[in-house]
């Protein structure tokens, strides 16, 4: 498939991420950036919950359960809106108003907001598309990473079984054991496969593009709008700046690969906007308290089913706006001699902060992930410089955007509604430095919610870094316009100055994009391409993908294939739909699977092995060289799948790409060959 032919697939992926949420929020009366920035959270929540309910009631996963869930939510939200509907405003005569005038008048986000957001998103999508084209190489490129095998197999499992429930998806690596696993990413990719007819790798790549270049920028725009007020300039520059940071979204597309984390963190800014809306007066914000409560409800569910540590990230960052709001409230209460309220607000904020600290360090909910401990990889000085210049984890420094973040921090501290961004940003920086540069029980206690993984923690920095950089641009431009207005004796209240400021922000954004090569498109593409295109990281050998696709045509439907997953042959499940005994590089395998892993080659002489073959539905085996992490002892822990050539009971039927497909005849005649 060419990149041009992939454009409709990308549109389908974006549609699943946005349209359910836009429809439901529009029915609830939401407009502007609140609607478009909140839509991804609502879409993901509805889709992931629909998958759980479909699995619970035995319905096969697909578009129909989503449509049903949207219909139910639409009815509920319509009823809720009718119950709290305010008296209608006097009707305005708009018959003479042109569509263009209605488009530019801005609605709740102020004049020129709609074209501003549209312009910013068009540039953002172009930058994102160019980045993935350069990074992936081919549109169907396979991510040769440890976690990618699991994610590909999970999508294949959803497609083959019709079960996309987060309550059961974890059973692909823990057969027979109840093991929940966040399935929102896999549900979305499966929907793209079903509605566009592409392969799982293509659908995964297009969903990664949608998350990075559409969902993340829109959610960032909502957060920036929430804290900065109705400034059209902020809606121009924020989406563009959202693509300028390496740690998020680009590093999440290659490290791990952490696709569910990519999706969850892409939603995080909008979830944080809901927190801000709950604890601060509406003022000029995009969403007030009732709307924030609704958005926060969807955010809790959607983020948890995308990746649970997104919820933890939002809670940690949310301490800052809660604390600042408490301080402002206490100061106002003291001025009005409301001393009980003055004490209650800080005490409430302290309780929240202690509760979040307990959740991180001592709660039983995170006990399992706190056991992970990545070794420190650099000194504290290098880690701090990485934060300062947004070159975390040794990636190229981003000087332009980093200077904008610092300038934005100065402007942010001047107003209570934006000041919280600075301590929140410093919190992320502190946790990242702990994880990447320090060891010890305290470190793992505070960073364990993110598996003590500095890459996941680094990805939190852009959540606050993007709005800070946007404030830096709009603050500098606004200052320049005010200076110019004073020198030319212009009235500061002149509405024309707002138009001039918006145009100046747009020009500044264009200059920055051109001068910085799209805020370092080449550097971001190089980072992502590190796994996709460089030979040292290949999981599949030349010709191996063609071999696996041919194997899928040879193996009858419903027949299981055994393969050492470290050879790359576990991808037969994702590429062909033929289930494999070991769908991931590691797992809590059953006794039968372990017997196959250790003794399959002895099937002709060991009745117990044949019993395991029959109970698992195994009919074929693939032997090939270990191509992924050959230095890892786990990659050589499949002796039962080695040395099958010439062994009694194994008939070679297909070879290619360094691997051979064998039909297992040791336990009987074996399954018939497929002629499809």
Secondary structure as a PSIPRED ss2 file (coil, helix, strand):
# PSIPRED VFORMAT (PSIPRED V4.0)

   1 X C   1.000  0.000  0.000
   2 X C   1.000  0.000  0.000
   3 X C   1.000  0.000  0.000
   4 X C   1.000  0.000  0.000
   5 X C   1.000  0.000  0.000
   6 X C   1.000  0.000  0.000
   7 X H   0.000  1.000  0.000
   8 X H   0.000  1.000  0.000
   9 X H   0.000  1.000  0.000
  10 X H   0.000  1.000  0.000
  11 X H   0.000  1.000  0.000
  12 X H   0.000  1.000  0.000
  13 X H   0.000  1.000  0.000
  14 X H   0.000  1.000  0.000
  15 X H   0.000  1.000  0.000
  16 X H   0.000  1.000  0.000
  17 X H   0.000  1.000  0.000
  18 X H   0.000  1.000  0.000
  19 X H   0.000  1.000  0.000
  20 X H   0.000  1.000  0.000
  21 X H   0.000  1.000  0.000
  22 X H   0.000  1.000  0.000
  23 X H   0.000  1.000  0.000
  24 X H   0.000  1.000  0.000
  25 X H   0.000  1.000  0.000
  26 X H   0.000  1.000  0.000
  27 X H   0.000  1.000  0.000
  28 X C   1.000  0.000  0.000
  29 X C   1.000  0.000  0.000
  30 X C   1.000  0.000  0.000
  31 X C   1.000  0.000  0.000
  32 X H   0.000  1.000  0.000
  33 X H   0.000  1.000  0.000
  34 X H   0.000  1.000  0.000
  35 X H   0.000  1.000  0.000
  36 X H   0.000  1.000  0.000
  37 X H   0.000  1.000  0.000
  38 X H   0.000  1.000  0.000
  39 X H   0.000  1.000  0.000
  40 X H   0.000  1.000  0.000
  41 X H   0.000  1.000  0.000
  42 X H   0.000  1.000  0.000
  43 X H   0.000  1.000  0.000
  44 X H   0.000  1.000  0.000
  45 X H   0.000  1.000  0.000
  46 X H   0.000  1.000  0.000
  47 X H   0.000  1.000  0.000
  48 X H   0.000  1.000  0.000
  49 X H   0.000  1.000  0.000
  50 X H   0.000  1.000  0.000
  51 X H   0.000  1.000  0.000
  52 X H   0.000  1.000  0.000
  53 X H   0.000  1.000  0.000
  54 X H   0.000  1.000  0.000
  55 X H   0.000  1.000  0.000
  56 X H   0.000  1.000  0.000
  57 X C   1.000  0.000  0.000
  58 X C   1.000  0.000  0.000
  59 X C   1.000  0.000  0.000
  60 X C   1.000  0.000  0.000
  61 X C   1.000  0.000  0.000
  62 X C   1.000  0.000  0.000
  63 X H   0.000  1.000  0.000
  64 X H   0.000  1.000  0.000
  65 X H   0.000  1.000  0.000
  66 X H   0.000  1.000  0.000
  67 X H   0.000  1.000  0.000
  68 X H   0.000  1.000  0.000
  69 X H   0.000  1.000  0.000
  70 X H   0.000  1.000  0.000
  71 X H   0.000  1.000  0.000
  72 X H   0.000  1.000  0.000
  73 X H   0.000  1.000  0.000
  74 X H   0.000  1.000  0.000
  75 X H   0.000  1.000  0.000
  76 X H   0.000  1.000  0.000
  77 X H   0.000  1.000  0.000
  78 X H   0.000  1.000  0.000
  79 X H   0.000  1.000  0.000
  80 X H   0.000  1.000  0.000
  81 X H   0.000  1.000  0.000
  82 X H   0.000  1.000  0.000
  83 X H   0.000  1.000  0.000
  84 X C   1.000  0.000  0.000
  85 X C   1.000  0.000  0.000
  86 X C   1.000  0.000  0.000
  87 X C   1.000  0.000  0.000
  88 X C   1.000  0.000  0.000
  89 X C   1.000  0.000  0.000
  90 X C   1.000  0.000  0.000
  91 X C   1.000  0.000  0.000
  92 X C   1.000  0.000  0.000
  93 X C   1.000  0.000  0.000
  94 X C   1.000  0.000  0.000
  95 X C   1.000  0.000  0.000
  96 X C   1.000  0.000  0.000
  97 X C   1.000  0.000  0.000
  98 X C   1.000  0.000  0.000
  99 X H   0.000  1.000  0.000
 100 X H   0.000  1.000  0.000
 101 X H   0.000  1.000  0.000
 102 X H   0.000  1.000  0.000
 103 X H   0.000  1.000  0.000
 104 X H   0.000  1.000  0.000
 105 X C   1.000  0.000  0.000
 106 X C   1.000  0.000  0.000
 107 X H   0.000  1.000  0.000
 108 X H   0.000  1.000  0.000
 109 X H   0.000  1.000  0.000
 110 X C   1.000  0.000  0.000
 111 X C   1.000  0.000  0.000
 112 X C   1.000  0.000  0.000
 113 X H   0.000  1.000  0.000
 114 X H   0.000  1.000  0.000
 115 X H   0.000  1.000  0.000
 116 X H   0.000  1.000  0.000
 117 X H   0.000  1.000  0.000
 118 X H   0.000  1.000  0.000
 119 X H   0.000  1.000  0.000
 120 X H   0.000  1.000  0.000
 121 X H   0.000  1.000  0.000
 122 X H   0.000  1.000  0.000
 123 X H   0.000  1.000  0.000
 124 X H   0.000  1.000  0.000
 125 X H   0.000  1.000  0.000
 126 X H   0.000  1.000  0.000
 127 X H   0.000  1.000  0.000
 128 X H   0.000  1.000  0.000
 129 X H   0.000  1.000  0.000
 130 X H   0.000  1.000  0.000
 131 X H   0.000  1.000  0.000
 132 X H   0.000  1.000  0.000
 133 X H   0.000  1.000  0.000
 134 X H   0.000  1.000  0.000
 135 X H   0.000  1.000  0.000
 136 X H   0.000  1.000  0.000
 137 X C   1.000  0.000  0.000
 138 X C   1.000  0.000  0.000
 139 X C   1.000  0.000  0.000
 140 X C   1.000  0.000  0.000
 141 X C   1.000  0.000  0.000
 142 X C   1.000  0.000  0.000
 143 X C   1.000  0.000  0.000
 144 X C   1.000  0.000  0.000
 145 X C   1.000  0.000  0.000
 146 X H   0.000  1.000  0.000
 147 X H   0.000  1.000  0.000
 148 X H   0.000  1.000  0.000
 149 X H   0.000  1.000  0.000
 150 X H   0.000  1.000  0.000
 151 X H   0.000  1.000  0.000
 152 X H   0.000  1.000  0.000
 153 X H   0.000  1.000  0.000
 154 X H   0.000  1.000  0.000
 155 X H   0.000  1.000  0.000
 156 X H   0.000  1.000  0.000
 157 X H   0.000  1.000  0.000
 158 X H   0.000  1.000  0.000
 159 X H   0.000  1.000  0.000
 160 X H   0.000  1.000  0.000
 161 X H   0.000  1.000  0.000
 162 X C   1.000  0.000  0.000
 163 X C   1.000  0.000  0.000
 164 X C   1.000  0.000  0.000
 165 X C   1.000  0.000  0.000
 166 X C   1.000  0.000  0.000
 167 X C   1.000  0.000  0.000
 168 X C   1.000  0.000  0.000
 169 X H   0.000  1.000  0.000
 170 X H   0.000  1.000  0.000
 171 X H   0.000  1.000  0.000
 172 X H   0.000  1.000  0.000
 173 X C   1.000  0.000  0.000
 174 X C   1.000  0.000  0.000
 175 X C   1.000  0.000  0.000
 176 X C   1.000  0.000  0.000
 177 X C   1.000  0.000  0.000
 178 X C   1.000  0.000  0.000
 179 X C   1.000  0.000  0.000
 180 X C   1.000  0.000  0.000
 181 X C   1.000  0.000  0.000
 182 X C   1.000  0.000  0.000
 183 X C   1.000  0.000  0.000
 184 X H   0.000  1.000  0.000
 185 X H   0.000  1.000  0.000
 186 X H   0.000  1.000  0.000
 187 X H   0.000  1.000  0.000
 188 X H   0.000  1.000  0.000
 189 X H   0.000  1.000  0.000
 190 X H   0.000  1.000  0.000
 191 X H   0.000  1.000  0.000
 192 X H   0.000  1.000  0.000
 193 X H   0.000  1.000  0.000
 194 X H   0.000  1.000  0.000
 195 X H   0.000  1.000  0.000
 196 X H   0.000  1.000  0.000
 197 X C   1.000  0.000  0.000
 198 X C   1.000  0.000  0.000
 199 X C   1.000  0.000  0.000
 200 X H   0.000  1.000  0.000
 201 X H   0.000  1.000  0.000
 202 X H   0.000  1.000  0.000
 203 X H   0.000  1.000  0.000
 204 X H   0.000  1.000  0.000
 205 X H   0.000  1.000  0.000
 206 X H   0.000  1.000  0.000
 207 X H   0.000  1.000  0.000
 208 X H   0.000  1.000  0.000
 209 X H   0.000  1.000  0.000
 210 X H   0.000  1.000  0.000
 211 X H   0.000  1.000  0.000
 212 X H   0.000  1.000  0.000
 213 X H   0.000  1.000  0.000
 214 X H   0.000  1.000  0.000
 215 X H   0.000  1.000  0.000
 216 X H   0.000  1.000  0.000
 217 X H   0.000  1.000  0.000
 218 X H   0.000  1.000  0.000
 219 X H   0.000  1.000  0.000
 220 X H   0.000  1.000  0.000
 221 X H   0.000  1.000  0.000
 222 X H   0.000  1.000  0.000
 223 X H   0.000  1.000  0.000
 224 X H   0.000  1.000  0.000
 225 X H   0.000  1.000  0.000
 226 X H   0.000  1.000  0.000
 227 X H   0.000  1.000  0.000
 228 X H   0.000  1.000  0.000
 229 X C   1.000  0.000  0.000
 230 X C   1.000  0.000  0.000
 231 X C   1.000  0.000  0.000
 232 X H   0.000  1.000  0.000
 233 X H   0.000  1.000  0.000
 234 X H   0.000  1.000  0.000
 235 X H   0.000  1.000  0.000
 236 X H   0.000  1.000  0.000
 237 X H   0.000  1.000  0.000
 238 X H   0.000  1.000  0.000
 239 X H   0.000  1.000  0.000
 240 X H   0.000  1.000  0.000
 241 X H   0.000  1.000  0.000
 242 X H   0.000  1.000  0.000
 243 X C   1.000  0.000  0.000
 244 X C   1.000  0.000  0.000
 245 X C   1.000  0.000  0.000
 246 X H   0.000  1.000  0.000
 247 X H   0.000  1.000  0.000
 248 X H   0.000  1.000  0.000
 249 X H   0.000  1.000  0.000
 250 X H   0.000  1.000  0.000
 251 X H   0.000  1.000  0.000
 252 X H   0.000  1.000  0.000
 253 X H   0.000  1.000  0.000
 254 X C   1.000  0.000  0.000
 255 X C   1.000  0.000  0.000
 256 X C   1.000  0.000  0.000
 257 X C   1.000  0.000  0.000
 258 X C   1.000  0.000  0.000
 259 X H   0.000  1.000  0.000
 260 X H   0.000  1.000  0.000
 261 X H   0.000  1.000  0.000
 262 X H   0.000  1.000  0.000
 263 X H   0.000  1.000  0.000
 264 X H   0.000  1.000  0.000
 265 X H   0.000  1.000  0.000
 266 X H   0.000  1.000  0.000
 267 X H   0.000  1.000  0.000
 268 X H   0.000  1.000  0.000
 269 X H   0.000  1.000  0.000
 270 X H   0.000  1.000  0.000
 271 X H   0.000  1.000  0.000
 272 X H   0.000  1.000  0.000
 273 X H   0.000  1.000  0.000
 274 X H   0.000  1.000  0.000
 275 X H   0.000  1.000  0.000
 276 X H   0.000  1.000  0.000
 277 X H   0.000  1.000  0.000
 278 X H   0.000  1.000  0.000
 279 X H   0.000  1.000  0.000
 280 X C   1.000  0.000  0.000
 281 X C   1.000  0.000  0.000
 282 X C   1.000  0.000  0.000
 283 X C   1.000  0.000  0.000
 284 X C   1.000  0.000  0.000
 285 X C   1.000  0.000  0.000
 286 X C   1.000  0.000  0.000
 287 X C   1.000  0.000  0.000
 288 X C   1.000  0.000  0.000
 289 X H   0.000  1.000  0.000
 290 X H   0.000  1.000  0.000
 291 X H   0.000  1.000  0.000
 292 X H   0.000  1.000  0.000
 293 X H   0.000  1.000  0.000
 294 X H   0.000  1.000  0.000
 295 X H   0.000  1.000  0.000
 296 X H   0.000  1.000  0.000
 297 X H   0.000  1.000  0.000
 298 X H   0.000  1.000  0.000
 299 X H   0.000  1.000  0.000
 300 X H   0.000  1.000  0.000
 301 X H   0.000  1.000  0.000
 302 X H   0.000  1.000  0.000
 303 X H   0.000  1.000  0.000
 304 X H   0.000  1.000  0.000
 305 X H   0.000  1.000  0.000
 306 X H   0.000  1.000  0.000
 307 X C   1.000  0.000  0.000
 308 X H   0.000  1.000  0.000
 309 X H   0.000  1.000  0.000
 310 X H   0.000  1.000  0.000
 311 X H   0.000  1.000  0.000
 312 X H   0.000  1.000  0.000
 313 X H   0.000  1.000  0.000
 314 X H   0.000  1.000  0.000
 315 X H   0.000  1.000  0.000
 316 X H   0.000  1.000  0.000
 317 X H   0.000  1.000  0.000
 318 X H   0.000  1.000  0.000
 319 X H   0.000  1.000  0.000
 320 X H   0.000  1.000  0.000
 321 X H   0.000  1.000  0.000
 322 X H   0.000  1.000  0.000
 323 X H   0.000  1.000  0.000
 324 X H   0.000  1.000  0.000
 325 X H   0.000  1.000  0.000
 326 X H   0.000  1.000  0.000
 327 X H   0.000  1.000  0.000
 328 X H   0.000  1.000  0.000
 329 X H   0.000  1.000  0.000
 330 X H   0.000  1.000  0.000
 331 X H   0.000  1.000  0.000
 332 X H   0.000  1.000  0.000
 333 X H   0.000  1.000  0.000
 334 X H   0.000  1.000  0.000
 335 X H   0.000  1.000  0.000
 336 X C   1.000  0.000  0.000
 337 X C   1.000  0.000  0.000
 338 X C   1.000  0.000  0.000
 339 X H   0.000  1.000  0.000
 340 X H   0.000  1.000  0.000
 341 X H   0.000  1.000  0.000
 342 X H   0.000  1.000  0.000
 343 X H   0.000  1.000  0.000
 344 X H   0.000  1.000  0.000
 345 X H   0.000  1.000  0.000
 346 X H   0.000  1.000  0.000
 347 X H   0.000  1.000  0.000
 348 X H   0.000  1.000  0.000
 349 X H   0.000  1.000  0.000
 350 X H   0.000  1.000  0.000
 351 X H   0.000  1.000  0.000
 352 X H   0.000  1.000  0.000
 353 X H   0.000  1.000  0.000
 354 X H   0.000  1.000  0.000
 355 X H   0.000  1.000  0.000
 356 X H   0.000  1.000  0.000
 357 X H   0.000  1.000  0.000
 358 X H   0.000  1.000  0.000
 359 X H   0.000  1.000  0.000
 360 X H   0.000  1.000  0.000
 361 X H   0.000  1.000  0.000
 362 X C   1.000  0.000  0.000
 363 X C   1.000  0.000  0.000
 364 X H   0.000  1.000  0.000
 365 X H   0.000  1.000  0.000
 366 X H   0.000  1.000  0.000
 367 X C   1.000  0.000  0.000
 368 X C   1.000  0.000  0.000
 369 X H   0.000  1.000  0.000
 370 X H   0.000  1.000  0.000
 371 X H   0.000  1.000  0.000
 372 X C   1.000  0.000  0.000
 373 X C   1.000  0.000  0.000
 374 X C   1.000  0.000  0.000
 375 X C   1.000  0.000  0.000
 376 X C   1.000  0.000  0.000
 377 X C   1.000  0.000  0.000
 378 X C   1.000  0.000  0.000
 379 X C   1.000  0.000  0.000
 380 X H   0.000  1.000  0.000
 381 X H   0.000  1.000  0.000
 382 X H   0.000  1.000  0.000
 383 X H   0.000  1.000  0.000
 384 X H   0.000  1.000  0.000
 385 X H   0.000  1.000  0.000
 386 X H   0.000  1.000  0.000
 387 X H   0.000  1.000  0.000
 388 X H   0.000  1.000  0.000
 389 X C   1.000  0.000  0.000
 390 X C   1.000  0.000  0.000
 391 X C   1.000  0.000  0.000
 392 X H   0.000  1.000  0.000
 393 X H   0.000  1.000  0.000
 394 X H   0.000  1.000  0.000
 395 X C   1.000  0.000  0.000
 396 X C   1.000  0.000  0.000
 397 X C   1.000  0.000  0.000
 398 X C   1.000  0.000  0.000
 399 X H   0.000  1.000  0.000
 400 X H   0.000  1.000  0.000
 401 X H   0.000  1.000  0.000
 402 X H   0.000  1.000  0.000
 403 X H   0.000  1.000  0.000
 404 X H   0.000  1.000  0.000
 405 X H   0.000  1.000  0.000
 406 X H   0.000  1.000  0.000
 407 X H   0.000  1.000  0.000
 408 X H   0.000  1.000  0.000
 409 X H   0.000  1.000  0.000
 410 X H   0.000  1.000  0.000
 411 X H   0.000  1.000  0.000
 412 X H   0.000  1.000  0.000
 413 X C   1.000  0.000  0.000
 414 X C   1.000  0.000  0.000
 415 X C   1.000  0.000  0.000
 416 X H   0.000  1.000  0.000
 417 X H   0.000  1.000  0.000
 418 X H   0.000  1.000  0.000
 419 X H   0.000  1.000  0.000
 420 X H   0.000  1.000  0.000
 421 X H   0.000  1.000  0.000
 422 X H   0.000  1.000  0.000
 423 X H   0.000  1.000  0.000
 424 X H   0.000  1.000  0.000
 425 X H   0.000  1.000  0.000
 426 X H   0.000  1.000  0.000
 427 X H   0.000  1.000  0.000
 428 X H   0.000  1.000  0.000
 429 X H   0.000  1.000  0.000
 430 X H   0.000  1.000  0.000
 431 X H   0.000  1.000  0.000
 432 X H   0.000  1.000  0.000
 433 X H   0.000  1.000  0.000
 434 X H   0.000  1.000  0.000
 435 X H   0.000  1.000  0.000
 436 X H   0.000  1.000  0.000
 437 X H   0.000  1.000  0.000
 438 X C   1.000  0.000  0.000
 439 X C   1.000  0.000  0.000
 440 X C   1.000  0.000  0.000
 441 X H   0.000  1.000  0.000
 442 X H   0.000  1.000  0.000
 443 X H   0.000  1.000  0.000
 444 X H   0.000  1.000  0.000
 445 X H   0.000  1.000  0.000
 446 X H   0.000  1.000  0.000
 447 X H   0.000  1.000  0.000
 448 X H   0.000  1.000  0.000
 449 X H   0.000  1.000  0.000
 450 X H   0.000  1.000  0.000
 451 X C   1.000  0.000  0.000
 452 X C   1.000  0.000  0.000
 453 X C   1.000  0.000  0.000
 454 X H   0.000  1.000  0.000
 455 X H   0.000  1.000  0.000
 456 X H   0.000  1.000  0.000
 457 X H   0.000  1.000  0.000
 458 X H   0.000  1.000  0.000
 459 X H   0.000  1.000  0.000
 460 X H   0.000  1.000  0.000
 461 X H   0.000  1.000  0.000
 462 X H   0.000  1.000  0.000
 463 X H   0.000  1.000  0.000
 464 X H   0.000  1.000  0.000
 465 X H   0.000  1.000  0.000
 466 X H   0.000  1.000  0.000
 467 X H   0.000  1.000  0.000
 468 X H   0.000  1.000  0.000
 469 X H   0.000  1.000  0.000
 470 X H   0.000  1.000  0.000
 471 X H   0.000  1.000  0.000
 472 X H   0.000  1.000  0.000
 473 X H   0.000  1.000  0.000
 474 X H   0.000  1.000  0.000
 475 X H   0.000  1.000  0.000
 476 X H   0.000  1.000  0.000
 477 X H   0.000  1.000  0.000
 478 X H   0.000  1.000  0.000
 479 X H   0.000  1.000  0.000
 480 X H   0.000  1.000  0.000
 481 X H   0.000  1.000  0.000
 482 X H   0.000  1.000  0.000
 483 X H   0.000  1.000  0.000
 484 X H   0.000  1.000  0.000
 485 X H   0.000  1.000  0.000
 486 X H   0.000  1.000  0.000
 487 X H   0.000  1.000  0.000
 488 X C   1.000  0.000  0.000
 489 X C   1.000  0.000  0.000
 490 X C   1.000  0.000  0.000
 491 X C   1.000  0.000  0.000
 492 X C   1.000  0.000  0.000
 493 X C   1.000  0.000  0.000
 494 X C   1.000  0.000  0.000
 495 X H   0.000  1.000  0.000
 496 X H   0.000  1.000  0.000
 497 X H   0.000  1.000  0.000
 498 X H   0.000  1.000  0.000
 499 X H   0.000  1.000  0.000
 500 X H   0.000  1.000  0.000
 501 X H   0.000  1.000  0.000
 502 X H   0.000  1.000  0.000
 503 X H   0.000  1.000  0.000
 504 X H   0.000  1.000  0.000
 505 X H   0.000  1.000  0.000
 506 X H   0.000  1.000  0.000
 507 X H   0.000  1.000  0.000
 508 X H   0.000  1.000  0.000
 509 X H   0.000  1.000  0.000
 510 X H   0.000  1.000  0.000
 511 X H   0.000  1.000  0.000
 512 X H   0.000  1.000  0.000
 513 X H   0.000  1.000  0.000
 514 X H   0.000  1.000  0.000
 515 X H   0.000  1.000  0.000
 516 X C   1.000  0.000  0.000
 517 X H   0.000  1.000  0.000
 518 X H   0.000  1.000  0.000
 519 X H   0.000  1.000  0.000
 520 X H   0.000  1.000  0.000
 521 X H   0.000  1.000  0.000
 522 X H   0.000  1.000  0.000
 523 X H   0.000  1.000  0.000
 524 X H   0.000  1.000  0.000
 525 X H   0.000  1.000  0.000
 526 X H   0.000  1.000  0.000
 527 X H   0.000  1.000  0.000
 528 X H   0.000  1.000  0.000
 529 X H   0.000  1.000  0.000
 530 X H   0.000  1.000  0.000
 531 X H   0.000  1.000  0.000
 532 X H   0.000  1.000  0.000
 533 X C   1.000  0.000  0.000
 534 X C   1.000  0.000  0.000
 535 X H   0.000  1.000  0.000
 536 X H   0.000  1.000  0.000
 537 X H   0.000  1.000  0.000
 538 X C   1.000  0.000  0.000
 539 X C   1.000  0.000  0.000
 540 X C   1.000  0.000  0.000
 541 X C   1.000  0.000  0.000
 542 X C   1.000  0.000  0.000
 543 X C   1.000  0.000  0.000
 544 X H   0.000  1.000  0.000
 545 X H   0.000  1.000  0.000
 546 X H   0.000  1.000  0.000
 547 X H   0.000  1.000  0.000
 548 X H   0.000  1.000  0.000
 549 X H   0.000  1.000  0.000
 550 X H   0.000  1.000  0.000
 551 X H   0.000  1.000  0.000
 552 X H   0.000  1.000  0.000
 553 X H   0.000  1.000  0.000
 554 X H   0.000  1.000  0.000
 555 X C   1.000  0.000  0.000
 556 X C   1.000  0.000  0.000
 557 X C   1.000  0.000  0.000
 558 X C   1.000  0.000  0.000
 559 X C   1.000  0.000  0.000
 560 X E   0.000  0.000  1.000
 561 X E   0.000  0.000  1.000
 562 X E   0.000  0.000  1.000
 563 X E   0.000  0.000  1.000
 564 X C   1.000  0.000  0.000
 565 X H   0.000  1.000  0.000
 566 X H   0.000  1.000  0.000
 567 X H   0.000  1.000  0.000
 568 X C   1.000  0.000  0.000
 569 X H   0.000  1.000  0.000
 570 X H   0.000  1.000  0.000
 571 X H   0.000  1.000  0.000
 572 X H   0.000  1.000  0.000
 573 X H   0.000  1.000  0.000
 574 X H   0.000  1.000  0.000
 575 X H   0.000  1.000  0.000
 576 X H   0.000  1.000  0.000
 577 X C   1.000  0.000  0.000
 578 X C   1.000  0.000  0.000
 579 X C   1.000  0.000  0.000
 580 X E   0.000  0.000  1.000
 581 X C   1.000  0.000  0.000
 582 X C   1.000  0.000  0.000
 583 X C   1.000  0.000  0.000
 584 X C   1.000  0.000  0.000
 585 X C   1.000  0.000  0.000
 586 X C   1.000  0.000  0.000
 587 X C   1.000  0.000  0.000
 588 X C   1.000  0.000  0.000
 589 X C   1.000  0.000  0.000
 590 X C   1.000  0.000  0.000
 591 X H   0.000  1.000  0.000
 592 X H   0.000  1.000  0.000
 593 X H   0.000  1.000  0.000
 594 X H   0.000  1.000  0.000
 595 X H   0.000  1.000  0.000
 596 X H   0.000  1.000  0.000
 597 X H   0.000  1.000  0.000
 598 X H   0.000  1.000  0.000
 599 X H   0.000  1.000  0.000
 600 X H   0.000  1.000  0.000
 601 X H   0.000  1.000  0.000
 602 X H   0.000  1.000  0.000
 603 X C   1.000  0.000  0.000
 604 X C   1.000  0.000  0.000
 605 X C   1.000  0.000  0.000
 606 X C   1.000  0.000  0.000
 607 X H   0.000  1.000  0.000
 608 X H   0.000  1.000  0.000
 609 X H   0.000  1.000  0.000
 610 X H   0.000  1.000  0.000
 611 X H   0.000  1.000  0.000
 612 X H   0.000  1.000  0.000
 613 X H   0.000  1.000  0.000
 614 X H   0.000  1.000  0.000
 615 X H   0.000  1.000  0.000
 616 X H   0.000  1.000  0.000
 617 X C   1.000  0.000  0.000
 618 X E   0.000  0.000  1.000
 619 X E   0.000  0.000  1.000
 620 X E   0.000  0.000  1.000
 621 X E   0.000  0.000  1.000
 622 X E   0.000  0.000  1.000
 623 X E   0.000  0.000  1.000
 624 X E   0.000  0.000  1.000
 625 X C   1.000  0.000  0.000
 626 X C   1.000  0.000  0.000
 627 X C   1.000  0.000  0.000
 628 X C   1.000  0.000  0.000
 629 X C   1.000  0.000  0.000
 630 X C   1.000  0.000  0.000
 631 X C   1.000  0.000  0.000
 632 X C   1.000  0.000  0.000
 633 X H   0.000  1.000  0.000
 634 X H   0.000  1.000  0.000
 635 X H   0.000  1.000  0.000
 636 X H   0.000  1.000  0.000
 637 X C   1.000  0.000  0.000
 638 X C   1.000  0.000  0.000
 639 X H   0.000  1.000  0.000
 640 X H   0.000  1.000  0.000
 641 X H   0.000  1.000  0.000
 642 X C   1.000  0.000  0.000
 643 X C   1.000  0.000  0.000
 644 X C   1.000  0.000  0.000
 645 X C   1.000  0.000  0.000
 646 X C   1.000  0.000  0.000
 647 X C   1.000  0.000  0.000
 648 X C   1.000  0.000  0.000
 649 X C   1.000  0.000  0.000
 650 X E   0.000  0.000  1.000
 651 X E   0.000  0.000  1.000
 652 X E   0.000  0.000  1.000
 653 X E   0.000  0.000  1.000
 654 X E   0.000  0.000  1.000
 655 X E   0.000  0.000  1.000
 656 X E   0.000  0.000  1.000
 657 X C   1.000  0.000  0.000
 658 X C   1.000  0.000  0.000
 659 X E   0.000  0.000  1.000
 660 X E   0.000  0.000  1.000
 661 X E   0.000  0.000  1.000
 662 X E   0.000  0.000  1.000
 663 X E   0.000  0.000  1.000
 664 X E   0.000  0.000  1.000
 665 X C   1.000  0.000  0.000
 666 X C   1.000  0.000  0.000
 667 X C   1.000  0.000  0.000
 668 X C   1.000  0.000  0.000
 669 X C   1.000  0.000  0.000
 670 X C   1.000  0.000  0.000
 671 X C   1.000  0.000  0.000
 672 X C   1.000  0.000  0.000
 673 X C   1.000  0.000  0.000
 674 X C   1.000  0.000  0.000
 675 X C   1.000  0.000  0.000
 676 X C   1.000  0.000  0.000
